[in-house]
Amino acid sequence: TETALNETTAQRAALIGELPKQLLALFEQVAKARRGVAICTATREGLCSVCHVRLRPPVFQQVRQNDSIVQCEVCHRILYYVPPPQPVTPPTTVTS
């Protein structure tokens, strides 16, 4: 609905205001060059999820830390990493 769109647009504007200008410029430059897709994940196998090129091991390690801006060396998109979910261990039952 229009109300939801207006709220989302306001939230986006507030977030943009908090970003460093250099980072916003990088995002806009990549988005313009890559048809609006400036950010993508690095897969658990160490691949860019969009261009599917294997990241060099030091680059992949840097992406996995999620504490700096790292770009794919091929498509130049900004990469982030989603760690795998922790395995759920069933509760142990006590038998007597």
Phi, psi and omega in degrees: 000169182292325179296315179297320178297316179296320179295316180295320178297320178294319178296318179297316180298321179295318179294318179299322179297334181274343183282144171298142183301323181295320179291318178297320179296320177298312179302312182295322179296314180293317180299319179295319182285336186244037175053042174088353181255098184259342185231139176208168181273156166261129182288166178296340178274359178086029180249151168288128185288349179260307183266351174063024177270139179288130178281144175298144183309316179294327178292316180298319178297321178294319178297317182300334179287336179053037180236008177208167179275120179234132180252148173298135183287347181258303184265350176069011176290154178281128186258147169219164185236136174250111181294153179294150179294148178291138180295142180270124178262131180294149179296144179276142178254141180264126177249143180242000000 
